[in-house]
Amino acid sequence: MTQKTSSKIVMDSDGIERCLTRIAYEILEKNKGMDDLVLVGIRTGGIYLAERLQKKISAIENKTIPLGILDITLYRDDIAKSSKKAPLGKTNIPFDLTDKKVILLDDVLFTGRTIRAAMDALIDFGRPKMIQLAVLIDRGHRELPIRADYVGKNLPSSLWEAVSVNLLEKNGKDEVVILEET
Amino acid sequence: MMKLGKKDILGIQDMTVDEINLILDTAESFLEISTRDIKKVPTLRGKSVINLFYEASTRTRTSFEIAGKRLSADTINISASTSSVVKGETLMDTARTLEAMNPDIIVIRHSAAGAPHLLASLVSQSIINAGDGAHEHPTQALLDMMTIKEKKGKIAGLKVAIVGDILHSRVARSNIYGLSKMGAQVVIAGPATMLPRDIERMGVKAYTKLENAIPDADVIMMLRIQLERQKQNIFPSLREYAQHYCLNRKNIKLAKNDVIVMHPGPINRGVEISPDIADDPACSVILDQVNKGVAVRMALLYLLTGGNE
């Protein structure tokens, strides 16, 4: 067992809010408005970020942007290897994805395997016009050819560190911390 | 992370409340997949599931097959009437033959109680009991509990009346174990010849009159009269049985206003249940049960497969 004892806060509540506000404007700028735009948050961290982004974008454009929730567990590439299973959450995408521009939301971009799984899942729901990726933290160490279109903060990290995004809705406070093994 | 603590699903009797809750919660997440245009996820790609059915079945076999296919497993159906069983092969030899082909899960239905347990002790694969004699039918009880939980929001504290041929019913036995574990009050009713001796030792109250069992019931579960299992006549005629034990517009008034009516199928219309009750969407949840069955079986296939970590 490794013990992660020392931790460092790399982004606080205001920092997270500013990042999301900037990403909201970047999404609208890049897509020239919100026509055909939908948000899909990846369980669990991505849901809360997607909900916050939905509020921001809807406030800017005075129109509600559709929001879906995706659980990627059933699409993982390591599912056959382990008999331990992550709790399976519900997927809820209450709209047709065909010809939509999908903004996929996750908290941390790391190996890219979660995003690969998410893209496979999305395509089972229809044929989106385009999928774009927004993440709060990009910590590097990609194992697949995947990159984010919108990044809150690039956080170069070592493989021995863990990056944890704590959100008010889930953990009671907003902060991004690096946990280091000692 | 979570894990089902067993290799096989043989019965509800040896399941813990936590295990039942894990299966029901997992099954809920699987419901959505059956509502998609593309009803398939890649989770069990490369896994194979053998459905070994020694008894006739429409819904259970189809349900297991659909559950496997929606998870991308390869499903193979073997029914006794078209297999080497008719050439005299024993269950043990069939089991070893199938084991040599390296499936991941074997689902078995057999007329002999304990057949799945025997199979589980013989082969290394996971075994799911799809009904063994008059013993247990765990997946039916799980889908029944899932249906009750969805319609009533809970199981604990509900009064559930199970009515009919308790003696021959594996559905009744699995449900009595499961519902009691989950905190429901279970009462049963049927002709004295269809109530097993000492059934009250299972913790249920037994009545010989339908009218005594269903007052204030939240759930009424009607059982099928299993003519194929009756070696001698244990009631004079179907018509007489229906007069005393058929759930109809009149006697259902004894139950709670929001009572739900369940039946494991196939229904003998007008024998256990009058057609207008069976088809009444206000109380009948019979087709919901079938719908939940696929999700429960997907959950079990999902939870049972995986490595040895």
Boltz contact constraints between the chains, C-beta under 6 A:
constraints:
  - contact:
      token1: [A, 74]
      token2: [B, 41]
      max_distance: 6.0
  - contact:
      token1: [A, 74]
      token2: [B, 43]
      max_distance: 6.0
  - contact:
      token1: [A, 79]
      token2: [B, 43]
      max_distance: 6.0
  - contact:
      token1: [A, 81]
      token2: [B, 307]
      max_distance: 6.0
  - contact:
      token1: [A, 82]
      token2: [B, 306]
      max_distance: 6.0
  - contact:
      token1: [A, 82]
      token2: [B, 307]
      max_distance: 6.0
  - contact:
      token1: [A, 82]
      token2: [B, 309]
      max_distance: 6.0
  - contact:
      token1: [A, 83]
      token2: [B, 3]
      max_distance: 6.0
  - contact:
      token1: [A, 83]
      token2: [B, 306]
      max_distance: 6.0
  - contact:
      token1: [A, 83]
      token2: [B, 307]
      max_distance: 6.0
  - contact:
      token1: [A, 84]
      token2: [B, 1]
      max_distance: 6.0
  - contact:
      token1: [A, 84]
      token2: [B, 3]
      max_distance: 6.0
  - contact:
      token1: [A, 85]
      token2: [B, 2]
      max_distance: 6.0
  - contact:
      token1: [A, 88]
      token2: [B, 26]
      max_distance: 6.0
  - contact:
      token1: [A, 88]
      token2: [B, 29]
      max_distance: 6.0
  - contact:
      token1: [A, 90]
      token2: [B, 29]
      max_distance: 6.0
  - contact:
      token1: [A, 91]
      token2: [B, 32]
      max_distance: 6.0
  - contact:
      token1: [A, 124]
      token2: [B, 38]
      max_distance: 6.0
